[in-house]
Amino acid sequence: MIRLITQTIANWTTVIIAPIMTILVANRFWQFYKKTNKINYIRLIIFLIFLAFTWAIIPTNLSEVPPFDIYINADLIGTDEATINSYSIAIGFMVSFSLCMIAYANRWETLYYVPLLLYAGIIFSFILNDLSSIYFILNQIYIYGAGVLGVIFFYITGIRLRDNGSLGLGIFFTLSYASLIVGENIIGDVFTFLIGVFGLIFALGFFNPYKKSEVFRK
Amino acid sequence: MNWYISLIDLIVLVLAILNAYFSIKNWKESKISINLFLAIFFIFLMPTAFRQLVLGIGLIEDIYIGENLSLNDIFSLVIILSTLQFLLYLKEWRRFYFLPIIYAFYSIYYLIFLPENLLFNISSIFIGALSFFVIIIDGIRNKNGMASSIAFIFVYGLVYTENLILLSAEIFAAFFRLLGVFAILLGTSGFLDKYILVSEETTKIKNTWIAKMVSK
């Protein structure tokens, strides 16, 4: 019973906060564009990361709590990375955009599109080969590998370039991974709840450990 | 195997050696890194031509890895994707420099685990043909014989891709191999620049053909 309560609180928190976060970062990107008539690619990528996160988290979290657990077929939308499904595709794009952001922040031009091309390769190959299961393992390896690499480089980039965006996303991804590792229990629910809370702080622009960033100065 | 196919393959081998010779000569004269890349690439073409000759005679057979990855497929990938890599370098599309490697990875994965190669054949022909036309149009527009002839690497590499309806006849395959190396030789030897795609700039900047592309 306690588990059901913590799960409901945690899941509903992220379900409500995820779209708010996405709208907030989209608005910040749009305001910058309106003001300068230039695209801020870092803000655009952060928006895409949050959009993918929202796409992944809303159906999955709703499928676990009443009353939606009756109406949403968890098997249909997918809840893990073991197969290629709606959930794992969203996570795949999320980690891909993270690596794109790291490449962009560090000005590694030849690597800008590599994560997206790699992941698009898995999805296209999977579709063109009659949804062959040989791509499941590749998808899983990519998500975990790119995710771990993303977290490490987010911290390195965040500290090295004094970039709030990278550091914030590093913490955001760490919480997401902690939630996955801990699994489906009360501690996992606490991490899920923290993802929502931290995500909102980040999206509102209150996460500013560095006052001056090196990213835009480069 | 017909004797004339073996004869064509022998000529292909000789032309491949000449290509390697001219590209090394070009590199020694100009010391441009792209010429070094081409020299290494043409040296790589020599054993493929030799292998094709002994394969045709029947002295060796193709080697398979996994379900459907043959040594011919690997050669085909290297040759066709080199054309694409060259195109990306020529156009300075830095953000796509890794595209050929990514494509090669998925093709190899697909051929190792799946028992068919139709998708690989279609996609490699599409990528190769795209690179071929872009390079050749660009080369003619810039009056650059070397670049135009490099496009023909695709024609040479095409025949390594198996199960092509057009090239299933051995004579067609041999003809395409010959056409590929011959067209490349016209470029590496400087024949195209000297007699066909003549421009004042070419005569001014001898052997520094890539400079034309970069200095635009």
HADDOCK unambig.tbl for C-alpha pairs under 7 A between the chains (distance, minus, plus):
assign (segid A and resid 109 and name CA) (segid B and resid 94 and name CA) 6.70 0.50 0.50
assign (segid A and resid 109 and name CA) (segid B and resid 95 and name CA) 5.85 0.50 0.50
assign (segid A and resid 110 and name CA) (segid B and resid 94 and name CA) 5.13 0.50 0.50
assign (segid A and resid 110 and name CA) (segid B and resid 95 and name CA) 4.45 0.50 0.50
assign (segid A and resid 110 and name CA) (segid B and resid 96 and name CA) 6.72 0.50 0.50
assign (segid A and resid 110 and name CA) (segid B and resid 97 and name CA) 6.26 0.50 0.50
assign (segid A and resid 111 and name CA) (segid B and resid 95 and name CA) 6.40 0.50 0.50
assign (segid A and resid 112 and name CA) (segid B and resid 95 and name CA) 6.00 0.50 0.50
assign (segid A and resid 113 and name CA) (segid B and resid 95 and name CA) 6.22 0.50 0.50
assign (segid A and resid 114 and name CA) (segid B and resid 98 and name CA) 6.74 0.50 0.50
assign (segid A and resid 118 and name CA) (segid B and resid 102 and name CA) 6.48 0.50 0.50
assign (segid A and resid 121 and name CA) (segid B and resid 106 and name CA) 6.98 0.50 0.50
